[in-house]
């Protein structure tokens, strides 16, 4: 049975727009930051990668920049868009290392973890 997907609504209340197909992102690998009950990490923030954030994430043990061909993952570089875990975004924000955010591509469920005003401060 396929994982169940929550309604595709963004943090502004509109239709959720795509985040990235190159690289292909999202919990469902559909290019959108959709979520559902199986997405325990809440991969709901459409983040625009920065060198600072990638270094921060690697330091915390989640290396997003190194290619992993065995998983079909080319590695992220600054400027790439990626569906980031809401809790990691919040943590990065607390450490002044948060990436930029595309609000229309960030799922409304993000607001369960990250306040809208914080997302807006990092919006592109």
C-alpha positions in Angstrom: 0.0 0.0 0.0 1.3 3.4 -0.9 2.1 5.9 1.8 -0.7 8.3 2.5 -0.1 12.0 1.6 -1.5 15.0 3.5 -3.2 17.8 1.6 -0.7 19.8 -0.5 -1.1 23.2 1.2 1.7 25.7 1.8 2.4 27.8 4.9 0.6 30.8 3.3 -2.6 28.7 2.9 -2.3 28.3 -0.9 -1.5 25.3 -3.1 1.9 23.8 -2.4 4.3 24.5 -5.2 7.1 22.3 -6.3 10.5 22.6 -4.5 12.9 20.8 -6.8 13.1 18.1 -9.4 16.8 18.5 -10.0 17.8 17.3 -7.5 14.6 15.4 -7.0 13.5 16.0 -3.5 10.7 15.4 -1.0 9.7 12.5 1.2 7.6 11.1 -1.6 10.4 12.0 -4.2 7.8 13.9 -6.2 9.7 17.3 -6.2 7.3 18.7 -3.5 7.7 19.0 0.3 4.5 16.9 0.8 4.2 15.0 4.0 2.1 12.2 5.6 2.0 10.0 8.6 5.0 8.0 7.5 7.2 11.1 7.3 8.5 11.1 10.9 11.2 13.6 10.0 8.6 16.2 8.7 10.6 16.9 5.4 8.4 20.0 4.8 10.6 23.0 4.5 11.6 24.0 0.9 15.1 25.2 1.7 17.7 26.8 -0.6 21.0 25.4 0.4 23.9 27.6 1.5 27.5 26.5 2.1 27.0 27.5 5.8 24.0 25.3 6.2 25.6 22.4 4.4 28.6 22.6 6.7 26.3 22.9 9.8 24.3 19.8 8.7 27.5 17.8 8.0 28.9 18.8 11.4 25.7 17.4 13.0 26.1 14.1 11.2 23.8 14.6 8.2 26.1 15.1 5.3 24.0 16.4 2.4 26.9 17.5 0.3 28.8 14.3 -0.3 27.6 12.3 -3.3 26.2 8.8 -2.5 25.8 7.1 -5.9 24.7 3.9 -4.2 21.5 5.8 -3.2 21.3 7.8 -6.5 22.2 10.9 -4.6 24.6 13.4 -6.3 25.1 15.5 -3.2 23.8 19.0 -2.7 25.5 22.3 -3.4 24.7 25.9 -2.5 21.7 27.1 -4.5 20.1 23.6 -4.6 16.5 23.4 -3.2 15.8 20.5 -0.9 12.9 19.5 1.4 14.4 19.9 4.8 13.2 18.5 8.1 11.4 21.2 9.9 13.2 20.4 13.2 16.6 20.7 11.5 15.6 24.1 10.0 14.6 25.3 13.5 17.9 24.0 15.0 19.9 25.7 12.2 18.0 28.9 12.8 18.9 28.8 16.5 22.6 28.5 15.5 22.4 31.3 12.9 23.0 28.8 10.1 19.5 28.5 8.6 19.1 28.4 4.8 16.7 30.5 2.9 13.1 29.3 2.5 10.7 29.2 -0.4 7.4 29.8 1.4 5.0 28.8 -1.4 6.8 25.4 -1.6 6.9 24.8 2.2 4.2 22.6 3.6 1.7 23.9 6.1 2.6 21.1 8.5 5.9 22.9 9.1 3.9 25.3 11.3 3.5 22.5 13.8 7.3 22.9 14.5 8.4 26.3 13.1 6.6 29.6 13.6 5.6 31.4 10.4 7.4 34.6 11.4 10.7 32.7 11.6 10.1 31.2 8.2 9.3 34.6 6.8 12.6 36.0 8.1 14.4 33.5 6.0 12.1 33.7 2.9 13.5 34.4 -0.5 
